[in-house]
Each structure stands twice: as C-alpha cells, then as structure tokens.
Amino acid sequence: MDYKIGNRVRGTVTGIQPYGVFVALDEETQGLVHISELKHGFIKEIEEVVKIGDEVDVIVMDIDEYSRKISLSMRGMHRPKYHPFSNKKKNPRYGRRTGIEFESIRKQLPLWINEALREIEKDE
C-alpha cells in the first residue's frame, strides 16, 4: 500500500523501545510512533499504553522520501481531555467570548499613565 501523510490506518505493535513503538502497517511496511506521540500527557512506562501484538489506530505524520521511514502518531487520533491553553476554561471569566479578559488592565491603565506622567515631570 502507498501511504501518504495524514492517512489514518490500523497497525499492529511489533516492537517496543525506550524511545517509542514500532507498528506494522502491512506485511512490508513498518513505522515508528515516538514516545511523545503515544498519548497526551506523561508516560512513565510505554507498556502501560501498548503491548506487543496490540492493534492500534495511527496517523501518518511524516515519510522520509529517501529512507522511506514512516513517523506515526497515536496521540493525534484523540483530542486531549484538557489543554492549558484551550478556550474551554473552567472559569468563564477568562473565556474569549466574554469581553472581560483585560478588564483589570483597562481599569488600572489610567492610574499607570498618571503615575508615569508624574515621574516624567519630576525628572524635568
């Protein structure tokens, strides 16, 4: 099969190393899922995520045109449960749509300007 970047495919875990997991995509093609692409969050032991023989869904991330090495991602198949910069904050005061993100700065700005002007007048 001819794989392309962005393809979503199913493969079988054939090997585990400290740096990642080898996945057979078909009888002739194998790719590597780097440890950082296994799942969202910290991974203490790869064997907690996958074991040899597991069937996994992956995305083709990169194909080296010279060596034909394929980089895969399992993490890309799933959305993170929480991301610190996502728009879905638990506190609605900090959402993008509320219009109050900079309210405290807006209130403080005139005071800062007056203070800066007083400092400039002192130096003259």
C-alpha positions as CSV (number, residue, x, y, z in Angstrom):
1,M,0.0,0.0,0.0
2,D,1.2,3.5,-0.7
3,Y,0.9,5.6,2.4
4,K,0.5,9.4,2.5
5,I,0.9,12.0,5.3
6,G,-2.4,12.4,7.0
7,N,-3.6,8.8,6.4
8,R,-5.3,7.2,9.3
9,V,-4.5,3.5,9.4
10,R,-4.6,0.5,11.7
11,G,-1.5,-1.4,12.5
12,T,0.0,-4.0,14.9
13,V,2.6,-3.2,17.6
14,T,5.7,-5.3,16.7
15,G,8.3,-3.8,19.0
16,I,8.8,-1.6,22.0
17,Q,11.9,0.5,22.7
18,P,12.5,3.2,25.3
19,Y,12.1,5.9,22.6
20,G,8.9,4.5,21.0
21,V,6.9,1.8,19.4
22,F,7.2,0.0,16.1
23,V,4.0,-0.6,14.3
24,A,3.5,-2.9,11.2
25,L,1.1,-1.2,8.8
26,D,1.1,-4.1,6.4
27,E,3.3,-7.1,5.6
28,E,6.0,-4.9,4.1
29,T,5.6,-1.5,5.8
30,Q,6.5,-0.6,9.4
31,G,6.6,2.8,11.1
32,L,7.6,4.3,14.4
33,V,5.4,6.0,17.0
34,H,7.8,8.2,19.0
35,I,7.1,8.1,22.8
36,S,5.9,11.7,22.6
37,E,3.2,10.7,20.1
38,L,1.8,7.7,22.0
39,K,-0.7,9.7,24.1
40,H,-1.4,13.1,25.6
41,G,0.3,13.6,29.0
42,F,3.2,11.9,30.8
43,I,4.2,8.3,30.0
44,K,6.1,6.5,32.7
45,E,6.3,3.1,31.0
46,I,5.4,2.5,27.4
47,E,3.9,-0.9,28.3
48,E,1.2,0.9,30.3
49,V,0.0,2.3,26.9
50,V,0.6,-0.6,24.5
51,K,1.9,-4.1,24.4
52,I,3.4,-6.1,21.5
53,G,0.6,-7.6,19.4
54,D,-1.9,-4.7,20.2
55,E,-3.8,-3.4,17.2
56,V,-3.6,0.4,17.2
57,D,-5.0,3.3,15.1
58,V,-2.4,5.7,13.9
59,I,-1.9,8.8,11.7
60,V,1.0,9.0,9.2
61,M,2.9,12.1,10.4
62,D,5.9,12.0,8.1
63,I,7.5,9.9,5.4
64,D,11.2,10.3,4.8
65,E,11.4,10.2,1.0
66,Y,15.0,8.8,0.9
67,S,14.9,6.2,3.7
68,R,11.2,5.6,3.4
69,K,10.9,5.7,7.2
70,I,7.4,6.5,8.4
71,S,6.7,8.5,11.5
72,L,3.3,7.7,13.1
73,S,1.1,9.2,15.9
74,M,-1.4,7.6,18.1
75,R,-1.8,10.8,20.1
76,G,-3.1,12.6,17.0
77,M,-6.1,10.3,16.9
78,H,-7.5,11.7,20.1
79,R,-8.2,15.1,21.4
80,P,-6.6,15.9,24.8
81,K,-9.0,15.9,27.8
82,Y,-7.6,19.2,28.9
83,H,-5.1,21.6,27.5
84,P,-3.9,24.6,29.5
85,F,-4.4,27.0,26.5
86,S,-7.8,25.7,25.3
87,N,-10.8,28.0,25.1
88,K,-12.8,25.7,27.4
89,K,-11.6,27.1,30.8
90,K,-13.5,26.1,33.9
91,N,-13.7,29.7,35.0
92,P,-15.9,31.5,32.4
93,R,-14.4,34.9,33.4
94,Y,-11.4,34.0,31.2
95,G,-13.2,32.8,28.1
96,R,-12.5,34.5,24.8
97,R,-16.1,35.5,24.3
98,T,-16.8,37.3,27.5
99,G,-15.0,40.5,26.6
100,I,-13.7,41.0,30.1
101,E,-10.3,39.4,29.7
102,F,-8.5,42.7,30.0
103,E,-10.9,44.4,32.3
104,S,-8.5,44.7,35.2
105,I,-5.8,46.2,32.9
106,R,-8.4,48.7,31.5
107,K,-9.3,49.9,35.0
108,Q,-5.6,50.2,36.1
109,L,-4.3,51.8,32.9
110,P,-5.3,55.4,33.7
111,L,-3.6,55.1,37.1
112,W,-0.4,53.8,35.5
113,I,-0.4,56.6,32.9
114,N,-0.8,59.3,35.6
115,E,1.9,57.8,37.7
116,A,4.3,57.7,34.7
117,L,3.5,61.3,33.9
118,R,4.2,62.4,37.5
119,E,7.6,60.6,37.3
120,I,8.4,62.3,34.0
121,E,7.5,65.8,35.5
122,K,9.8,65.0,38.5
123,D,12.7,64.4,36.2
124,E,12.3,67.6,34.2
